[in-house]
């Protein structure tokens, strides 16, 4: 595998993880907020939720573009 493709795959995985992380710690879902309080988890503030979600999307898109670029 080319190094660009490996970097692209790693960036895609990192982007997916960041989006998952943002969704699993969302400030919107009240049931999850209560569940996190009981289990010792936490909920992100709304600005950090959107920062993490946006960063995950950007990193994932860059990973896809880098992967396609290395395939040519």
N, C-alpha and C positions, 0 to 999 in steps of 0.2 A: 504494500500500500504506500501511496505517496504521503509525505509528511503533511501536505496541505489537506488531504482527505482526512487524516487522523485528527488534525486540529479542528476541522469542520465538524466531525462527529462528536468530538469532545465539547465543542461549543453548543451543538444541538442538545446534547445531554444536559449541559449546564443550564441552558435556557428552559428546557422542560422542567428541570428541578426547581428553578426559581419561580416559574409559574405555579407549579404544584405547591411550593412552600407558601406563596402568597395566598392561594386558594384555601389551603388548609389552616391558615391563621387569619382568615378574613374577619374584618371588624363588623360585617353586615349580618351574619347569621347568628341570631340570638341564642339558639339552641347550642350552637358550637361554643359560644362565649361561656355559657353556663357549664358545659361539659369540660372546657379548658380550666375553668376555675376549680371545679371539683377534682380533676385529675392532676392539677399542678401545672398545666400548660399555660400558654399565654396567647393573647390576641394582639395583632399589630394595630397601631394607630392608622387612621385612614390615609394620611399622606404617605407613610412608609409602605402601606399596602399597594398604593398606586405606583410608587417608585419601584418596588420589587417586581410588580407585575409588568410594568413597562420595560424594565431592564431585562427581564426574562424573555420578553418578546423580541427585543432588539438583539440580544445575544443569540437567540435561536435563529433569527433571520440571517444574521451574519454567518452563523454556522452553515446554514443551508446554501447561502451564496458561495461560501468558501469551498464547500464540498463540490458544488456544481462546477466551479471554476477549475478545481484540480482534476476533474474528470475529462476536461477538454484537452 
